[in-house]
Amino acid sequence: MSDWRPRLIASDMDGTLLRSDDTVSDATVAELERWRAAGVPVVLATGRPPRWMQKIREVLGSGTAVCCNGAVLLDLERFEVLEEDALPPDVLRAITAGLRREQPGTWFAVEYGLEFRHEPVYRPRWDVDAPGVAEAPLEELVAAPAAKLLARHEDLDRDSFVALVQRVVGDLATVTTSSSDALAEISAPGVTKATGLARVAATHGLGPEDVVVFGDMPNDVAAFDWVREGGGRAVAMAQAHPEVLAAATDVTGTNDDDGVAAFLATL
């Protein structure tokens, strides 16, 4: 594949495109702009909700972002939600009841696009005092469709907790994680970064064979499988989770070493 060139570039944000200080280096911005000038779209594929995309919008300016692990497609330039696959209230109620019964120390939060609600006992790690963030009882959290349900446990380790959530949820929803904490991210059935990227690629008349995707956490594995099996390139960051490294076609440097830009420069 030495002469292969992508026709669409897709990248995760945290731990991938962003450095540890939550910035994108000038070298990475310049490399992405070089590809854009050649007509290659740059798509962000992240677990982040739309409300966390304002800063990256100031850096990249335009394009489509696949948010909430594929549940939301966001136009960055207009800051407008294009599509959303939400979990309905009956599924939210079934999942939260099952997890609370199986592991009583599980606490919940939900993403509603630009709004975030969490149980009073749930300890959010970010945006604690930000606009749109508020406490609410569980019955209120599950009363409206949500782009993403978050389940957190303060005492269990990440992998065992996520495995428990996957077992309890079954085929009611899709479970993944992008955190170092015991935090499970739950989306509508079949919704992943892969499904979101496939929709975006299709709008450009492209398929997985045309895509290079960069990532570092288990929520990137579905997208890696999609491009790898379709003939594209799945590039793991050097510090990536073992599941991501196992699913990759290539490995680049760390996010702090501008691994995305370094790999793109070789194509």
N, C-alpha and C positions, 0 to 999 in steps of 0.2 A: 504493500500500500504506500510505497514511497512517493508516488505521484498523486496520491489522493488529496483532494482539497474539499473542505466542507462548503456546503451551500447555505447552511444555517449553523450558528454557534449558540449553544445553550449552556448556561452556567448557574450552578447553585451560588448562593451569596455567602452566608456565614461559614467560615472555615475553608472557603474556596476562592471566590472573587475578592472578598473582603479580607484585609489583614486583621491581625488580632486587635488593633486599635479601632476597628470598625470603619476604616477608610479604604478607598481604592487607590492604588498608587498611580502616579502620573504615567509610568511606563505601561501599566495595564490599560489605562484609558486610551493612550495613544495607539496601542496595538489593536484594541477593539475598534477605534475610529478608522484605522487603516483598512480593516476588513469591511466595515460599513461603507467606506468610500468605494470599495470594489463591488458593492451591491449585495453583501452577505448580511442578512439580518442577525442581530444579537438579541437573544431571548433570555430573560432571567427566569429560573425555575427554583422556587424557594418554598420553604414551609412558612415563611412570614406572611402575615395578613396584609391586605392593602394598606392599612393605616401605618405600617412600618416601611412604606416604600417612598416616602417623601424625600429622604436624604439621598437615596440612590438615584431618584428622579433628577435631582439637581446635578448629579455627576454625569449620567448617561443621557438624560433629556427626553428620549423617545423610545419607541418599541413596545412590545408586549411583554408583560410579566405573568408567569404562571405562579399564582400565589396559593397559600393554604394547601400545599402539596397537590395541586392540580384542581382544587375545587373552584378556584376563581381565576378568570382571565382578566387582566387589568391593562388598559391602555395608559401607558405612563405619561405620554404627552398631555392628554386630556384629563388624566387621572379619573378615568371612568371605567366602571365594571362592565365588561363585555358579556361575560357568561358566568353563571354560578351553579354548581351542583351542591345542593344543601342536604343535610340530614333532617328528615321530617321529625316533628315532635314525638310521634309514637315510637320511632326508633331511638331517639334520645332518651325517652323514658325507660325503654326496655334495657338499654345498655347501662345506664346509670344505676338502675335498680339491681341488675345482675352483678355489676362490679361492687356495689356497696354491700351486697349480700355476701359475695365471695371474699372480699377483702375490705372490711369496714373502715380501714384507715385510708381509703381512696377518696380524694376530693376533686371537684370538677370546676371547669371554666369553659366558656364558649366564645367563639369568634363569630361576630355578625358583620363581616366586612369591615366597616369603620368603627365598630363598637366591640367592646370586650367586657364580659361579665364573669365574675367568679364568686364562688361561695366565700363567706366571711373567713372560714378557716383555711382556705386555699391561699398559699403564699406566692403571689406572682413575683418573678425575679426581675421583670422589666416593666417600664411604663406604669409604675405603681400610682403616680399622681397625674398621669397624662389625661387629656380630654378624651371622653368616650370610654374610660375605664371606671367600673363601679362594682360594688358588691351587690349580690342578690341571692335569695334563697334558691335551693335546687329546683323547686317547683316552678320558679320564674325562669330559670335558665333553660329549661326544657320545654317551655310553652310556645316557642317560635322556632322556625327552621334555622339551622346554624351551619355555617360553612365548615366549621371544625369544632369538635369536642375534644377538650384536653382533660386527661386523667392523670393525677399526680399522687405519688406516695412519698412521704418524707423519710421513711425508714428502710425500704427495700432497695436493692441495687437495680440499676436500669434494666439489664437484660432479663432478669427473672421477672420483674414487674411487667415489662412489655410482653413477655411470653404468656403471663397470666391473663393480661388483657386480651391478647389474641385468642386465647382459648375460650374465654367467656363470651367475647363478641361474636366469634364464629363468622358466619357469612352475612351478619347484619350490617357490617361496615368494613372498611379497610383500616388496618392499624399499622402505624409505623412510628419512628422516632428520629429526632435530629438533635437530641439533647444528651448531655453527659449525666443528667439527673434521671430519676425514675419518673419520666414524663412520657406518656403515650399520646400520640396524635391520631385522632379518629376522624375519618372522612366517610362520605357516602360510598356504598359498595362499588368496587371497581375503579374508584377515583384515585389516581396516583399522578405523580409528575409525568409519567409516561403518557397517560391519556391527555393531559393538558398540552404537552409538547406535540403530541400527534395532531391535535386540533389546530395548533398554531402552524405547524409545518404544512398541513393540508391547505391552509389559506394561501400559502406561497407555492402550491403545487409540488411540494417536496415530501419525501418519505424518510424513514430512518437511515437509509443508505447515504443520505445527504447531510447527516447531522453529526456534529461532535458535541458531546456533553461532558461537563466537568462536575465533580462532586466529591463529598467526603463522608457522608453519613448514611445510615440505612434507608432513609427516605429517598435517597438517590438511586437505590438498587433497581427499582422498577424501570426507571429511565435508562439505566445502564443496560439492562436486559433487552429493552426495546431497540436501542441502537445497535448493540452488539449482534443480536440475532438478525437484524435487518441489514447488516453490512456497514454500519457507521462506526464511529470511534467513541469509546467510553473511557474517559481519562480520570483516574483517581489521583487525588492529592497525596503527597508522600506520607502525610500523617493520618490518612483516612482510616476509618473503621475497617476491621478485617473483612466484613461482608462486602464492603465496597471494593476493596483491593481484589477480592476473589472474583468479582463480577466485571472487572475492568479489562479493556484491551491494552491500555497503556497506563503508565504512572508518570507523573510530572513532579516538580518540586512542591514545597509546602506553600500555603497561602501567603506566608510572610516572605517567601522568596519569589513572589510573583509567578507561581507555577503555571497559571492559566496563560499569561502572556508569553512565557518562555516556550510552552508547547506550541502555541499558535505560530510563533515566529519560525518554527521548524517546518511548517507545512508549506 
